[in-house]
């Protein structure tokens, strides 16, 4: 539809961030919160319109728009364009982003008590950066938004976090910046060698075509590895994961929701967009090695999660384990595994946001996240216990909940892969029993053990907390029963990737 603008979709949160500093809001906390939630609600409804009228055109791209400057491209001498577009994968990630940001803003009421203008403006700046990553159709534009995300995240963790917040924020920035240097080098090499080989000076994804006989395979592999390092930090992949538990533990609850549900998916999205679509032959060669990393992610972090006593660390390490499942699906090199990986990205985004919200509610009331200090909270917080039970069952992959579909498709795809990974996959499935163990342990120690006397007077969830958890539960249940609603949108993109991989 002509009245749907991808430019408005991406940059309207940036305008909202600027408006928050106007004299109209002053330092009125209620007015700032209401404006932020109202704008985020409208933005989410706007993204739904993109889904309703989505009609993929050439190369599966819809709503394509290029910003020109006095009739010229962004950096015309280098062939760089400020071009945006949506395919099925981008659209799903954009909708998930808008949905989670809306819920995070609603959750902020209980968690943010100071510097409201600055906080909400940083949230909207972060939203623009993330949307830019998912919608960019140029490699360097993708990188620009990838780096822009560091600025608001540093302040969101450092200014409103707990305990060692500033150290955790700096660790997050340094790790991501370290990975970004490798990613930038890979992008520059891809840009240069594409021009040297084909005479096409461009950063446009759709105009970069790699052919093995002309483009040296050694260089393809080098570029692919450089890009993978950058994306591996963000997913994260062991051993580049150590920034994540610290960032989660010290970040405020709404930021943890965004970090787990959205930012981790940027790494997997980058692998799909760059490694699989632009360098398919190199990815096929690297995939068997990546399978080992995926299995390590699944097993090692599940074991670490089981040994934790801090609720946030348990959920944080379980997130890393789930991203290992996503990576395994991508390395299966078949449509079943690909579909499972993308579905798992969406499923984990919703479930992890709910679990971090759950932990945040408990921390606000008890001022502790140590399971040995909690117990019996179900007696005084029955509604929270009900939500926690559903989210935990979804996290361990109970059928008819959203967590089951992605895991089932990933492991089915891995068993049907042409790669010799059946033994590794079988081991990973066996270790998934451990995920049930640590999630049920979390539930038992928190809600069903004997209640401590000091928790007798705490209150159950408030209305705005109920709205956040109920919205997430609706998604968990609906897409668990109707998974094809997601798979059908993304399948054309995944089928196109298989054609790139010549499988």
Long-range contacts (C-beta under 8 A, 24 or more apart in sequence): 1-49, 1-53, 4-46, 4-49, 4-50, 4-53, 4-63, 5-63, 5-65, 6-50, 6-63, 6-64, 6-65, 6-84, 6-85, 6-86, 6-135, 7-65, 7-67, 7-84, 8-46, 9-43, 9-46, 9-47, 9-50, 9-94, 9-131, 9-135, 10-84, 10-128, 10-131, 10-132, 10-135, 11-128, 12-39, 12-43, 12-46, 13-39, 13-43, 13-101, 13-124, 13-125, 13-127, 13-128, 13-131, 14-124, 14-125, 14-128, 16-124, 17-120, 17-121, 17-122, 17-123, 17-124, 17-125, 17-128, 18-121, 20-117, 20-120, 20-121, 20-124, 21-117, 21-121, 25-117, 27-116, 27-117, 29-116, 32-116, 32-117, 32-120, 33-105, 33-108, 33-109, 33-116, 33-120, 36-105, 36-108, 36-120, 36-123, 36-124, 37-102, 37-105, 37-106, 39-124, 40-98, 40-101, 40-102, 40-105, 41-102, 43-98, 43-101, 43-102, 43-127, 44-95, 44-98, 44-99, 44-102, 46-98, 47-94, 47-95, 47-98, 47-99, 48-95, 50-86, 50-91, 50-94, 50-95, 51-91, 51-95, 51-489, 54-86, 54-88, 54-91, 54-489, 56-87, 56-88, 56-492, 59-87, 59-206, 59-496, 60-87, 60-88, 60-492, 60-493, 60-496, 61-85, 61-86, 61-87, 61-137, 61-206, 62-86, 62-87, 62-91, 64-137, 74-138, 74-141, 75-140, 78-140, 78-191, 78-201, 78-203, 79-195, 79-200, 79-201, 79-202, 79-203, 79-204, 80-138, 80-140, 80-141, 80-202, 80-203, 81-137, 81-138, 81-141, 81-202, 81-203, 81-204, 82-138, 82-141, 83-136, 83-137, 83-138, 83-141, 83-204, 84-132, 84-135, 84-136, 84-137, 84-141, 85-135, 85-137, 86-135, 87-492, 87-493, 88-489, 88-490, 88-491, 88-492, 88-493, 89-269, 89-272, 89-342, 89-490, 89-493, 89-494, 90-134, 90-135, 91-489, 92-342, 92-346, 92-486, 92-489, 92-490, 93-134, 93-262, 93-265, 93-269, 93-345, 94-131, 94-134, 94-135, 96-261, 96-262, 96-265, 96-346, 96-349, 96-350, 97-127, 97-130, 97-131, 97-134, 97-262, 98-127, 99-471, 99-475, 100-257, 100-258, 100-261, 100-262, 100-349, 100-350, 100-353, 101-127, 101-258, 101-262, 103-257, 103-353, 103-357, 103-468, 103-471, 103-472, 104-254, 104-255, 104-257, 104-258, 104-353, 105-254, 106-464, 106-467, 106-468, 107-253, 107-254, 107-257, 107-357, 107-360, 107-464, 107-465, 107-468, 108-252, 108-254, 109-464, 110-253, 110-360, 110-361, 110-364, 110-462, 110-464, 110-465, 111-160, 111-252, 111-253, 111-254, 111-360, 111-364, 112-160, 112-252, 112-254, 114-160, 115-159, 115-160, 118-155, 118-159, 119-156, 119-159, 119-160, 122-152, 122-155, 122-156, 123-152, 123-156, 123-254, 123-258, 125-151, 125-152, 126-152, 126-153, 126-156, 126-258, 130-262, 130-263, 130-266, 133-266, 133-269, 134-266, 134-269, 137-204, 137-205, 137-206, 138-203, 138-204, 138-205, 139-187, 139-190, 139-191, 139-203, 139-205, 139-208, 139-274, 140-187, 140-191, 140-203, 141-203, 142-270, 142-273, 143-180, 143-183, 143-184, 143-187, 146-180, 146-183, 146-266, 146-270, 147-180, 149-263, 149-266, 150-176, 150-177, 153-255, 153-259, 153-263, 156-251, 156-252, 156-255, 157-247, 157-250, 157-251, 157-255, 160-251, 160-252, 160-255, 161-250, 161-251, 161-252, 161-255, 162-249, 162-250, 162-252, 163-249, 163-250, 164-246, 164-250, 165-250, 165-251, 167-246, 167-250, 168-243, 168-246, 168-247, 168-249, 168-250, 168-251, 169-247, 169-250, 171-243, 171-246, 171-247, 172-243, 172-246, 172-247, 174-243, 175-233, 175-240, 175-242, 175-243, 176-233, 176-234, 176-243, 178-233, 179-229, 179-230, 179-231, 179-232, 179-233, 179-234, 179-240, 180-230, 181-230, 182-226, 182-227, 182-229, 182-230, 183-226, 183-227, 183-229, 183-230, 183-231, 183-270, 184-230, 185-226, 186-223, 186-224, 186-225, 186-226, 186-227, 186-230, 186-274, 187-227, 189-219, 189-222, 189-223, 189-226, 190-223, 190-227, 190-278, 190-279, 193-219, 193-223, 205-273, 205-277, 205-278, 208-278, 210-278, 210-279, 210-280, 210-281, 212-281, 217-281, 217-282, 217-285, 220-279, 220-281, 220-282, 221-282, 221-285, 221-286, 223-279, 223-282, 224-275, 224-279, 224-282, 224-283, 224-286, 225-286, 227-270, 227-271, 227-274, 227-275, 227-279, 228-271, 228-275, 228-286, 228-290, 230-270, 231-266, 231-267, 231-268, 231-270, 231-271, 231-274, 231-275, 232-267, 232-293, 233-267, 234-263, 234-264, 234-266, 234-267, 234-270, 235-264, 235-267, 235-268, 235-323, 235-326, 235-327, 236-264, 236-267, 236-320, 236-323, 237-267, 237-293, 237-294, 237-297, 237-323, 237-324, 237-327, 238-293, 238-296, 238-297, 238-300, 238-301, 238-320, 241-297, 241-301, 241-320, 244-316, 244-319, 244-320, 245-313, 245-316, 245-317, 248-312, 248-313, 248-315, 248-316, 248-319, 248-356, 249-310, 249-312, 249-313, 249-316, 252-360, 253-356, 253-357, 253-359, 253-360, 253-361, 253-363, 254-360, 256-312, 256-356, 256-360, 257-352, 257-353, 257-356, 257-357, 258-353, 260-315, 260-316, 260-319, 260-348, 260-349, 260-352, 260-353, 260-356, 261-348, 261-349, 261-350, 261-352, 261-353, 262-349, 264-319, 264-323, 264-348, 265-345, 265-349, 267-323, 268-323, 268-326, 268-327, 268-330, 268-341, 268-345, 269-345, 271-327, 271-330, 272-330, 272-497, 276-330, 276-497, 276-500, 276-501, 277-496, 277-497, 277-500, 280-497, 280-500, 280-501, 280-502, 283-501, 284-333, 284-501, 287-331, 287-333, 287-419, 288-331, 288-419, 288-420, 288-421, 290-327, 290-330, 290-331, 291-328, 291-331, 291-414, 291-419, 291-421, 291-424, 292-424, 293-324, 293-327, 294-324, 294-325, 294-327, 294-328, 294-331, 294-428, 295-324, 295-328, 295-424, 295-425, 295-427, 295-428, 296-324, 297-321, 297-323, 297-324, 297-327, 298-324, 298-325, 298-328, 298-428, 298-431, 298-432, 299-427, 299-428, 299-431, 302-431, 302-432, 302-434, 302-435, 302-438, 303-431, 303-434, 305-434, 305-435, 305-438, 306-434, 306-437, 306-438, 306-441, 308-438, 309-370, 309-371, 309-372, 310-369, 310-370, 310-371, 311-359, 311-362, 311-363, 311-369, 311-370, 311-371, 311-442, 311-446, 312-356, 312-359, 312-363, 312-369, 314-438, 314-442, 315-352, 315-355, 315-356, 315-359, 318-352, 318-355, 318-395, 318-435, 318-438, 318-439, 319-348, 319-352, 321-435, 322-348, 322-352, 323-348, 324-428, 325-406, 325-407, 325-410, 325-428, 326-410, 328-410, 328-411, 328-414, 328-425, 328-428, 329-406, 329-409, 329-410, 329-413, 329-414, 331-414, 331-417, 331-419, 331-421, 332-410, 332-413, 332-414, 332-416, 332-417, 332-419, 332-421, 333-417, 333-418, 333-419, 333-501, 333-503, 334-413, 334-416, 334-417, 334-418, 334-498, 334-503, 335-413, 335-491, 335-494, 335-495, 335-498, 336-409, 336-412, 336-413, 336-416, 337-409, 337-410, 337-412, 337-413, 337-414, 337-416, 337-417, 338-413, 338-494, 338-497, 338-498, 339-409, 339-413, 339-487, 339-490, 339-491, 339-494, 340-405, 340-406, 340-407, 340-408, 340-409, 340-410, 340-411, 340-412, 340-413, 341-406, 341-410, 342-486, 342-487, 342-490, 342-494, 343-405, 343-406, 343-409, 343-483, 343-486, 343-487, 344-406, 344-407, 344-409, 344-410, 345-406, 346-402, 346-406, 346-479, 346-486, 347-394, 347-402, 347-403, 347-405, 347-406, 347-479, 348-403, 348-406, 350-402, 350-472, 350-475, 350-476, 351-391, 351-394, 351-395, 351-402, 351-403, 351-472, 351-476, 353-472, 354-387, 354-391, 354-469, 354-472, 354-473, 354-476, 355-391, 355-392, 355-395, 357-465, 357-468, 357-469, 357-472, 358-384, 358-387, 358-388, 358-391, 358-469, 361-461, 361-465, 362-446, 365-458, 365-459, 366-455, 366-458, 371-441, 371-442, 371-445, 371-446, 372-445, 373-452, 374-445, 374-446, 374-449, 374-452, 374-455, 375-445, 375-446, 375-449, 375-450, 375-451, 375-452, 375-455, 376-447, 376-448, 376-449, 376-450, 376-451, 376-452, 376-455, 377-446, 377-447, 377-451, 377-455, 377-458, 378-447, 378-448, 379-451, 380-451, 380-455, 380-456, 380-457, 380-458, 380-459, 380-460, 381-447, 381-458, 381-459, 381-460, 381-461, 382-460, 383-460, 383-461, 383-466, 384-460, 384-461, 384-469, 385-447, 387-461, 387-469, 387-470, 387-473, 388-443, 388-446, 388-447, 389-443, 389-447, 390-473, 390-476, 390-477, 391-472, 391-473, 391-476, 392-439, 392-440, 392-442, 392-443, 394-476, 394-480, 395-435, 395-439, 396-432, 396-435, 396-436, 396-439, 396-440, 397-432, 397-435, 399-480, 400-477, 400-480, 400-481, 401-476, 401-477, 401-480, 402-475, 402-476, 402-477, 402-479, 402-480, 402-483, 403-476, 403-480, 404-480, 405-479, 405-480, 405-483, 407-432, 418-503
